[in-house]
């Protein structure tokens, strides 16, 4: 089934269905990212990449995998910012 067919059955414009579908997808993706950010942050006792960077530089985080977590956290936060920006633009 196409977007046009579904929109017709729901009696809404295809553009509106696409926009709302994108919002739902991006919101779910954002929740997943925030969950992963929280998981990694909790593991190392930080709230964001900046705190983690300070602890690593200060020698307070020595665990194996902390650098890997640092880069994963950095990527997760970057993706979160992108999605937040897109959601803002969608209104």
PDB file as gemmi writes it, atoms N, CA and C in Angstrom:
CRYST1    1.000    1.000    1.000  90.00  90.00  90.00 P 1                      
ATOM      1  N   UNK A   1       0.839  -1.169   0.000  1.00  0.00           N  
ATOM      2  CA  UNK A   1       0.000   0.000   0.000  1.00  0.00           C  
ATOM      3  C   UNK A   1       0.894   1.245   0.000  1.00  0.00           C  
ATOM      4  N   UNK A   2       0.515   2.262  -0.744  1.00  0.00           N  
ATOM      5  CA  UNK A   2       1.293   3.488  -0.824  1.00  0.00           C  
ATOM      6  C   UNK A   2       0.809   4.499   0.205  1.00  0.00           C  
ATOM      7  N   UNK A   3       1.606   5.537   0.383  1.00  0.00           N  
ATOM      8  CA  UNK A   3       1.235   6.612   1.306  1.00  0.00           C  
ATOM      9  C   UNK A   3      -0.059   7.263   0.842  1.00  0.00           C  
ATOM     10  N   UNK A   4      -0.189   7.459  -0.443  1.00  0.00           N  
ATOM     11  CA  UNK A   4      -1.410   8.081  -0.983  1.00  0.00           C  
ATOM     12  C   UNK A   4      -2.647   7.222  -0.685  1.00  0.00           C  
ATOM     13  N   UNK A   5      -2.510   5.928  -0.841  1.00  0.00           N  
ATOM     14  CA  UNK A   5      -3.643   5.035  -0.576  1.00  0.00           C  
ATOM     15  C   UNK A   5      -4.039   5.053   0.896  1.00  0.00           C  
ATOM     16  N   UNK A   6      -3.042   4.999   1.745  1.00  0.00           N  
ATOM     17  CA  UNK A   6      -3.313   5.020   3.187  1.00  0.00           C  
ATOM     18  C   UNK A   6      -3.915   6.358   3.595  1.00  0.00           C  
ATOM     19  N   UNK A   7      -3.333   7.446   3.095  1.00  0.00           N  
ATOM     20  CA  UNK A   7      -3.847   8.782   3.415  1.00  0.00           C  
ATOM     21  C   UNK A   7      -5.296   8.911   2.970  1.00  0.00           C  
ATOM     22  N   UNK A   8      -5.602   8.362   1.805  1.00  0.00           N  
ATOM     23  CA  UNK A   8      -6.968   8.416   1.300  1.00  0.00           C  
ATOM     24  C   UNK A   8      -7.923   7.674   2.232  1.00  0.00           C  
ATOM     25  N   UNK A   9      -7.496   6.499   2.699  1.00  0.00           N  
ATOM     26  CA  UNK A   9      -8.338   5.718   3.611  1.00  0.00           C  
ATOM     27  C   UNK A   9      -8.518   6.418   4.961  1.00  0.00           C  
ATOM     28  N   UNK A  10      -7.504   7.163   5.368  1.00  0.00           N  
ATOM     29  CA  UNK A  10      -7.572   7.884   6.645  1.00  0.00           C  
ATOM     30  C   UNK A  10      -8.166   9.281   6.489  1.00  0.00           C  
ATOM     31  N   UNK A  11      -8.449   9.638   5.246  1.00  0.00           N  
ATOM     32  CA  UNK A  11      -9.025  10.935   4.920  1.00  0.00           C  
ATOM     33  C   UNK A  11      -8.155  12.104   5.387  1.00  0.00           C  
ATOM     34  N   UNK A  12      -6.838  11.984   5.116  1.00  0.00           N  
ATOM     35  CA  UNK A  12      -5.900  13.082   5.376  1.00  0.00           C  
ATOM     36  C   UNK A  12      -5.015  13.257   4.147  1.00  0.00           C  
ATOM     37  N   UNK A  13      -4.319  14.356   4.090  1.00  0.00           N  
ATOM     38  CA  UNK A  13      -3.431  14.629   2.964  1.00  0.00           C  
ATOM     39  C   UNK A  13      -2.193  13.734   3.080  1.00  0.00           C  
ATOM     40  N   UNK A  14      -1.685  13.238   1.961  1.00  0.00           N  
ATOM     41  CA  UNK A  14      -0.472  12.402   1.995  1.00  0.00           C  
ATOM     42  C   UNK A  14       0.706  13.113   2.670  1.00  0.00           C  
ATOM     43  N   UNK A  15       0.823  14.416   2.441  1.00  0.00           N  
ATOM     44  CA  UNK A  15       1.920  15.177   3.041  1.00  0.00           C  
ATOM     45  C   UNK A  15       1.814  15.196   4.563  1.00  0.00           C  
ATOM     46  N   UNK A  16       0.580  15.312   5.046  1.00  0.00           N  
ATOM     47  CA  UNK A  16       0.357  15.321   6.495  1.00  0.00           C  
ATOM     48  C   UNK A  16       0.701  13.960   7.101  1.00  0.00           C  
ATOM     49  N   UNK A  17       0.306  12.890   6.400  1.00  0.00           N  
ATOM     50  CA  UNK A  17       0.629  11.540   6.866  1.00  0.00           C  
ATOM     51  C   UNK A  17       2.143  11.331   6.893  1.00  0.00           C  
ATOM     52  N   UNK A  18       2.825  11.773   5.863  1.00  0.00           N  
ATOM     53  CA  UNK A  18       4.283  11.635   5.818  1.00  0.00           C  
ATOM     54  C   UNK A  18       4.944  12.409   6.953  1.00  0.00           C  
ATOM     55  N   UNK A  19       4.502  13.642   7.160  1.00  0.00           N  
ATOM     56  CA  UNK A  19       5.082  14.486   8.217  1.00  0.00           C  
ATOM     57  C   UNK A  19       4.863  13.865   9.594  1.00  0.00           C  
ATOM     58  N   UNK A  20       3.636  13.430   9.864  1.00  0.00           N  
ATOM     59  CA  UNK A  20       3.333  12.835  11.166  1.00  0.00           C  
ATOM     60  C   UNK A  20       4.072  11.510  11.351  1.00  0.00           C  
ATOM     61  N   UNK A  21       4.201  10.749  10.282  1.00  0.00           N  
ATOM     62  CA  UNK A  21       4.941   9.478  10.349  1.00  0.00           C  
ATOM     63  C   UNK A  21       6.407   9.734  10.668  1.00  0.00           C  
ATOM     64  N   UNK A  22       6.975  10.746  10.038  1.00  0.00           N  
ATOM     65  CA  UNK A  22       8.367  11.105  10.322  1.00  0.00           C  
ATOM     66  C   UNK A  22       8.538  11.525  11.778  1.00  0.00           C  
ATOM     67  N   UNK A  23       7.595  12.309  12.279  1.00  0.00           N  
ATOM     68  CA  UNK A  23       7.669  12.745  13.678  1.00  0.00           C  
ATOM     69  C   UNK A  23       7.666  11.545  14.628  1.00  0.00           C  
ATOM     70  N   UNK A  24       6.785  10.592  14.352  1.00  0.00           N  
ATOM     71  CA  UNK A  24       6.695   9.404  15.217  1.00  0.00           C  
ATOM     72  C   UNK A  24       8.001   8.617  15.154  1.00  0.00           C  
ATOM     73  N   UNK A  25       8.507   8.386  13.944  1.00  0.00           N  
ATOM     74  CA  UNK A  25       9.752   7.634  13.794  1.00  0.00           C  
ATOM     75  C   UNK A  25      10.898   8.344  14.500  1.00  0.00           C  
ATOM     76  N   UNK A  26      11.040   9.640  14.257  1.00  0.00           N  
ATOM     77  CA  UNK A  26      12.153  10.382  14.851  1.00  0.00           C  
ATOM     78  C   UNK A  26      12.036  10.454  16.369  1.00  0.00           C  
ATOM     79  N   UNK A  27      10.823  10.575  16.878  1.00  0.00           N  
ATOM     80  CA  UNK A  27      10.617  10.597  18.333  1.00  0.00           C  
ATOM     81  C   UNK A  27      11.014   9.263  18.951  1.00  0.00           C  
ATOM     82  N   UNK A  28      10.645   8.173  18.305  1.00  0.00           N  
ATOM     83  CA  UNK A  28      11.038   6.846  18.809  1.00  0.00           C  
ATOM     84  C   UNK A  28      12.545   6.667  18.741  1.00  0.00           C  
ATOM     85  N   UNK A  29      13.158   7.122  17.654  1.00  0.00           N  
ATOM     86  CA  UNK A  29      14.613   7.035  17.515  1.00  0.00           C  
ATOM     87  C   UNK A  29      15.290   7.873  18.603  1.00  0.00           C  
ATOM     88  N   UNK A  30      14.748   9.050  18.861  1.00  0.00           N  
ATOM     89  CA  UNK A  30      15.296   9.931  19.886  1.00  0.00           C  
ATOM     90  C   UNK A  30      15.226   9.274  21.263  1.00  0.00           C  
ATOM     91  N   UNK A  31      14.113   8.615  21.571  1.00  0.00           N  
ATOM     92  CA  UNK A  31      13.983   7.912  22.856  1.00  0.00           C  
ATOM     93  C   UNK A  31      15.028   6.812  22.984  1.00  0.00           C  
ATOM     94  N   UNK A  32      15.252   6.087  21.906  1.00  0.00           N  
ATOM     95  CA  UNK A  32      16.257   5.026  21.919  1.00  0.00           C  
ATOM     96  C   UNK A  32      17.655   5.618  22.158  1.00  0.00           C  
ATOM     97  N   UNK A  33      17.978   6.697  21.459  1.00  0.00           N  
ATOM     98  CA  UNK A  33      19.277   7.346  21.642  1.00  0.00           C  
ATOM     99  C   UNK A  33      19.450   7.830  23.070  1.00  0.00           C  
ATOM    100  N   UNK A  34      18.424   8.456  23.617  1.00  0.00           N  
ATOM    101  CA  UNK A  34      18.509   8.962  24.984  1.00  0.00           C  
ATOM    102  C   UNK A  34      18.666   7.829  25.990  1.00  0.00           C  
ATOM    103  N   UNK A  35      18.052   6.702  25.716  1.00  0.00           N  
ATOM    104  CA  UNK A  35      18.205   5.532  26.572  1.00  0.00           C  
ATOM    105  C   UNK A  35      19.651   5.032  26.545  1.00  0.00           C  
ATOM    106  N   UNK A  36      20.234   4.989  25.368  1.00  0.00           N  
ATOM    107  CA  UNK A  36      21.627   4.545  25.244  1.00  0.00           C  
ATOM    108  C   UNK A  36      22.588   5.553  25.873  1.00  0.00           C  
ATOM    109  N   UNK A  37      22.314   6.828  25.693  1.00  0.00           N  
ATOM    110  CA  UNK A  37      23.136   7.871  26.310  1.00  0.00           C  
ATOM    111  C   UNK A  37      23.075   7.735  27.831  1.00  0.00           C  
ATOM    112  N   UNK A  38      21.887   7.526  28.366  1.00  0.00           N  
ATOM    113  CA  UNK A  38      21.718   7.357  29.809  1.00  0.00           C  
ATOM    114  C   UNK A  38      22.459   6.115  30.301  1.00  0.00           C  
ATOM    115  N   UNK A  39      22.377   5.008  29.541  1.00  0.00           N  
ATOM    116  CA  UNK A  39      23.030   3.762  29.929  1.00  0.00           C  
ATOM    117  C   UNK A  39      24.543   3.952  30.023  1.00  0.00           C  
ATOM    118  N   UNK A  40      25.129   4.551  29.016  1.00  0.00           N  
ATOM    119  CA  UNK A  40      26.584   4.762  29.024  1.00  0.00           C  
ATOM    120  C   UNK A  40      26.963   5.781  30.084  1.00  0.00           C  
ATOM    121  N   UNK A  41      26.178   6.847  30.207  1.00  0.00           N  
ATOM    122  CA  UNK A  41      26.468   7.860  31.226  1.00  0.00           C  
ATOM    123  C   UNK A  41      26.405   7.288  32.625  1.00  0.00           C  
ATOM    124  N   UNK A  42      25.410   6.455  32.887  1.00  0.00           N  
ATOM    125  CA  UNK A  42      25.275   5.826  34.208  1.00  0.00           C  
ATOM    126  C   UNK A  42      26.442   4.897  34.500  1.00  0.00           C  
ATOM    127  N   UNK A  43      26.883   4.202  33.490  1.00  0.00           N  
ATOM    128  CA  UNK A  43      28.009   3.271  33.650  1.00  0.00           C  
ATOM    129  C   UNK A  43      29.260   3.998  34.135  1.00  0.00           C  
ATOM    130  N   UNK A  44      29.433   5.235  33.671  1.00  0.00           N  
ATOM    131  CA  UNK A  44      30.640   5.989  34.007  1.00  0.00           C  
ATOM    132  C   UNK A  44      30.382   7.151  34.961  1.00  0.00           C  
ATOM    133  N   UNK A  45      29.144   7.304  35.408  1.00  0.00           N  
ATOM    134  CA  UNK A  45      28.821   8.368  36.355  1.00  0.00           C  
ATOM    135  C   UNK A  45      28.859   9.763  35.754  1.00  0.00           C  
ATOM    136  N   UNK A  46      28.461   9.877  34.481  1.00  0.00           N  
ATOM    137  CA  UNK A  46      28.457  11.176  33.809  1.00  0.00           C  
ATOM    138  C   UNK A  46      27.091  11.426  33.172  1.00  0.00           C  
ATOM    139  N   UNK A  47      26.845  12.706  32.852  1.00  0.00           N  
ATOM    140  CA  UNK A  47      25.591  13.065  32.200  1.00  0.00           C  
ATOM    141  C   UNK A  47      25.776  13.314  30.709  1.00  0.00           C  
ATOM    142  N   UNK A  48      27.014  13.659  30.310  1.00  0.00           N  
ATOM    143  CA  UNK A  48      27.243  13.942  28.900  1.00  0.00           C  
ATOM    144  C   UNK A  48      28.705  13.710  28.540  1.00  0.00           C  
ATOM    145  N   UNK A  49      28.998  13.887  27.271  1.00  0.00           N  
ATOM    146  CA  UNK A  49      30.335  13.633  26.742  1.00  0.00           C  
ATOM    147  C   UNK A  49      31.373  14.564  27.365  1.00  0.00           C  
ATOM    148  N   UNK A  50      30.961  15.781  27.720  1.00  0.00           N  
ATOM    149  CA  UNK A  50      31.903  16.741  28.287  1.00  0.00           C  
ATOM    150  C   UNK A  50      32.381  16.301  29.668  1.00  0.00           C  
ATOM    151  N   UNK A  51      31.455  15.801  30.486  1.00  0.00           N  
ATOM    152  CA  UNK A  51      31.841  15.290  31.802  1.00  0.00           C  
ATOM    153  C   UNK A  51      32.745  14.074  31.648  1.00  0.00           C  
ATOM    154  N   UNK A  52      32.420  13.211  30.721  1.00  0.00           N  
ATOM    155  CA  UNK A  52      33.229  12.009  30.516  1.00  0.00           C  
ATOM    156  C   UNK A  52      34.635  12.390  30.059  1.00  0.00           C  
ATOM    157  N   UNK A  53      34.716  13.371  29.176  1.00  0.00           N  
ATOM    158  CA  UNK A  53      36.024  13.839  28.695  1.00  0.00           C  
ATOM    159  C   UNK A  53      36.868  14.365  29.854  1.00  0.00           C  
ATOM    160  N   UNK A  54      36.245  15.126  30.750  1.00  0.00           N  
ATOM    161  CA  UNK A  54      36.964  15.660  31.915  1.00  0.00           C  
ATOM    162  C   UNK A  54      37.490  14.539  32.811  1.00  0.00           C  
ATOM    163  N   UNK A  55      36.652  13.523  33.045  1.00  0.00           N  
ATOM    164  CA  UNK A  55      37.069  12.417  33.908  1.00  0.00           C  
ATOM    165  C   UNK A  55      38.187  11.598  33.267  1.00  0.00           C  
ATOM    166  N   UNK A  56      38.118  11.411  31.969  1.00  0.00           N  
ATOM    167  CA  UNK A  56      39.187  10.671  31.282  1.00  0.00           C  
ATOM    168  C   UNK A  56      40.481  11.465  31.338  1.00  0.00           C  
ATOM    169  N   UNK A  57      40.406  12.751  31.022  1.00  0.00           N  
ATOM    170  CA  UNK A  57      41.603  13.603  31.057  1.00  0.00           C  
ATOM    171  C   UNK A  57      42.185  13.687  32.463  1.00  0.00           C  
ATOM    172  N   UNK A  58      41.308  13.677  33.459  1.00  0.00           N  
ATOM    173  CA  UNK A  58      41.756  13.745  34.853  1.00  0.00           C  
ATOM    174  C   UNK A  58      42.207  12.403  35.403  1.00  0.00           C  
ATOM    175  N   UNK A  59      42.132  11.367  34.586  1.00  0.00           N  
ATOM    176  CA  UNK A  59      42.569  10.041  35.013  1.00  0.00           C  
ATOM    177  C   UNK A  59      41.615   9.352  35.968  1.00  0.00           C  
ATOM    178  N   UNK A  60      40.386   9.826  36.033  1.00  0.00           N  
ATOM    179  CA  UNK A  60      39.429   9.242  36.966  1.00  0.00           C  
ATOM    180  C   UNK A  60      38.652   8.076  36.369  1.00  0.00           C  
ATOM    181  N   UNK A  61      38.720   7.913  35.053  1.00  0.00           N  
ATOM    182  CA  UNK A  61      38.111   6.763  34.393  1.00  0.00           C  
ATOM    183  C   UNK A  61      39.238   5.970  33.751  1.00  0.00           C  
ATOM    184  N   UNK A  62      39.392   4.715  34.202  1.00  0.00           N  
ATOM    185  CA  UNK A  62      40.463   3.864  33.688  1.00  0.00           C  
ATOM    186  C   UNK A  62      39.952   2.562  33.106  1.00  0.00           C  
ATOM    187  N   UNK A  63      38.669   2.353  33.188  1.00  0.00           N  
ATOM    188  CA  UNK A  63      38.112   1.058  32.804  1.00  0.00           C  
ATOM    189  C   UNK A  63      38.399   0.726  31.346  1.00  0.00           C  
ATOM    190  N   UNK A  64      38.576  -0.580  31.088  1.00  0.00           N  
ATOM    191  CA  UNK A  64      38.668  -1.027  29.706  1.00  0.00           C  
ATOM    192  C   UNK A  64      37.363  -0.686  29.006  1.00  0.00           C  
ATOM    193  N   UNK A  65      37.458  -0.232  27.791  1.00  0.00           N  
ATOM    194  CA  UNK A  65      36.270   0.105  27.026  1.00  0.00           C  
ATOM    195  C   UNK A  65      35.787   1.525  27.224  1.00  0.00           C  
ATOM    196  N   UNK A  66      36.425   2.276  28.119  1.00  0.00           N  
ATOM    197  CA  UNK A  66      35.935   3.635  28.366  1.00  0.00           C  
ATOM    198  C   UNK A  66      36.138   4.522  27.140  1.00  0.00           C  
ATOM    199  N   UNK A  67      37.225   4.312  26.405  1.00  0.00           N  
ATOM    200  CA  UNK A  67      37.429   5.105  25.184  1.00  0.00           C  
ATOM    201  C   UNK A  67      36.393   4.733  24.135  1.00  0.00           C  
ATOM    202  N   UNK A  68      36.075   3.450  24.048  1.00  0.00           N  
ATOM    203  CA  UNK A  68      35.049   3.015  23.106  1.00  0.00           C  
ATOM    204  C   UNK A  68      33.702   3.639  23.486  1.00  0.00           C  
ATOM    205  N   UNK A  69      33.376   3.602  24.776  1.00  0.00           N  
ATOM    206  CA  UNK A  69      32.138   4.224  25.248  1.00  0.00           C  
ATOM    207  C   UNK A  69      32.138   5.727  24.976  1.00  0.00           C  
ATOM    208  N   UNK A  70      33.300   6.355  25.127  1.00  0.00           N  
ATOM    209  CA  UNK A  70      33.421   7.787  24.865  1.00  0.00           C  
ATOM    210  C   UNK A  70      33.021   8.101  23.423  1.00  0.00           C  
ATOM    211  N   UNK A  71      33.564   7.344  22.480  1.00  0.00           N  
ATOM    212  CA  UNK A  71      33.257   7.596  21.070  1.00  0.00           C  
ATOM    213  C   UNK A  71      31.816   7.235  20.724  1.00  0.00           C  
ATOM    214  N   UNK A  72      31.310   6.183  21.322  1.00  0.00           N  
ATOM    215  CA  UNK A  72      29.898   5.816  21.107  1.00  0.00           C  
ATOM    216  C   UNK A  72      28.997   6.923  21.643  1.00  0.00           C  
ATOM    217  N   UNK A  73      29.291   7.407  22.856  1.00  0.00           N  
ATOM    218  CA  UNK A  73      28.509   8.477  23.465  1.00  0.00           C  
ATOM    219  C   UNK A  73      28.556   9.743  22.611  1.00  0.00           C  
ATOM    220  N   UNK A  74      29.727  10.057  22.095  1.00  0.00           N  
ATOM    221  CA  UNK A  74      29.880  11.223  21.232  1.00  0.00           C  
ATOM    222  C   UNK A  74      28.990  11.099  19.998  1.00  0.00           C  
ATOM    223  N   UNK A  75      28.994   9.942  19.365  1.00  0.00           N  
ATOM    224  CA  UNK A  75      28.162   9.723  18.173  1.00  0.00           C  
ATOM    225  C   UNK A  75      26.673   9.759  18.509  1.00  0.00           C  
ATOM    226  N   UNK A  76      26.298   9.158  19.645  1.00  0.00           N  
ATOM    227  CA  UNK A  76      24.899   9.176  20.058  1.00  0.00           C  
ATOM    228  C   UNK A  76      24.412  10.601  20.293  1.00  0.00           C  
ATOM    229  N   UNK A  77      25.228  11.395  20.957  1.00  0.00           N  
ATOM    230  CA  UNK A  77      24.840  12.776  21.235  1.00  0.00           C  
ATOM    231  C   UNK A  77      24.745  13.596  19.948  1.00  0.00           C  
ATOM    232  N   UNK A  78      25.647  13.340  18.999  1.00  0.00           N  
ATOM    233  CA  UNK A  78      25.596  14.048  17.715  1.00  0.00           C  
ATOM    234  C   UNK A  78      24.312  13.694  16.963  1.00  0.00           C  
ATOM    235  N   UNK A  79      23.962  12.414  16.954  1.00  0.00           N  
ATOM    236  CA  UNK A  79      22.732  11.997  16.283  1.00  0.00           C  
ATOM    237  C   UNK A  79      21.508  12.585  16.979  1.00  0.00           C  
ATOM    238  N   UNK A  80      21.551  12.636  18.308  1.00  0.00           N  
ATOM    239  CA  UNK A  80      20.445  13.226  19.066  1.00  0.00           C  
ATOM    240  C   UNK A  80      20.235  14.689  18.671  1.00  0.00           C  
ATOM    241  N   UNK A  81      21.326  15.438  18.549  1.00  0.00           N  
ATOM    242  CA  UNK A  81      21.215  16.847  18.153  1.00  0.00           C  
ATOM    243  C   UNK A  81      20.612  16.987  16.753  1.00  0.00           C  
ATOM    244  N   UNK A  82      21.018  16.114  15.838  1.00  0.00           N  
ATOM    245  CA  UNK A  82      20.470  16.155  14.481  1.00  0.00           C  
ATOM    246  C   UNK A  82      18.975  15.901  14.491  1.00  0.00           C  
ATOM    247  N   UNK A  83      18.572  14.862  15.211  1.00  0.00           N  
ATOM    248  CA  UNK A  83      17.150  14.510  15.258  1.00  0.00           C  
ATOM    249  C   UNK A  83      16.338  15.613  15.933  1.00  0.00           C  
ATOM    250  N   UNK A  84      16.868  16.178  17.002  1.00  0.00           N  
ATOM    251  CA  UNK A  84      16.161  17.281  17.669  1.00  0.00           C  
ATOM    252  C   UNK A  84      15.963  18.456  16.713  1.00  0.00           C  
ATOM    253  N   UNK A  85      16.988  18.744  15.909  1.00  0.00           N  
ATOM    254  CA  UNK A  85      16.884  19.821  14.934  1.00  0.00           C  
ATOM    255  C   UNK A  85      15.836  19.528  13.874  1.00  0.00           C  
ATOM    256  N   UNK A  86      15.805  18.300  13.399  1.00  0.00           N  
ATOM    257  CA  UNK A  86      14.817  17.921  12.395  1.00  0.00           C  
ATOM    258  C   UNK A  86      13.417  18.014  12.974  1.00  0.00           C  
ATOM    259  N   UNK A  87      13.235  17.516  14.193  1.00  0.00           N  
ATOM    260  CA  UNK A  87      11.913  17.577  14.835  1.00  0.00           C  
ATOM    261  C   UNK A  87      11.456  19.037  15.009  1.00  0.00           C  
ATOM    262  N   UNK A  88      12.384  19.903  15.376  1.00  0.00           N  
ATOM    263  CA  UNK A  88      12.031  21.326  15.509  1.00  0.00           C  
ATOM    264  C   UNK A  88      11.586  21.897  14.174  1.00  0.00           C  
ATOM    265  N   UNK A  89      12.267  21.513  13.101  1.00  0.00           N  
ATOM    266  CA  UNK A  89      11.910  22.042  11.784  1.00  0.00           C  
ATOM    267  C   UNK A  89      10.576  21.501  11.279  1.00  0.00           C  
ATOM    268  N   UNK A  90      10.211  20.308  11.733  1.00  0.00           N  
ATOM    269  CA  UNK A  90       8.917  19.726  11.341  1.00  0.00           C  
ATOM    270  C   UNK A  90       7.753  20.371  12.097  1.00  0.00           C  
ATOM    271  N   UNK A  91       8.089  20.973  13.238  1.00  0.00           N  
ATOM    272  CA  UNK A  91       7.057  21.655  14.031  1.00  0.00           C  
ATOM    273  C   UNK A  91       6.228  20.770  14.799  1.00  0.00           C  
TER     274      UNK A  91                                                      
END                                                                             
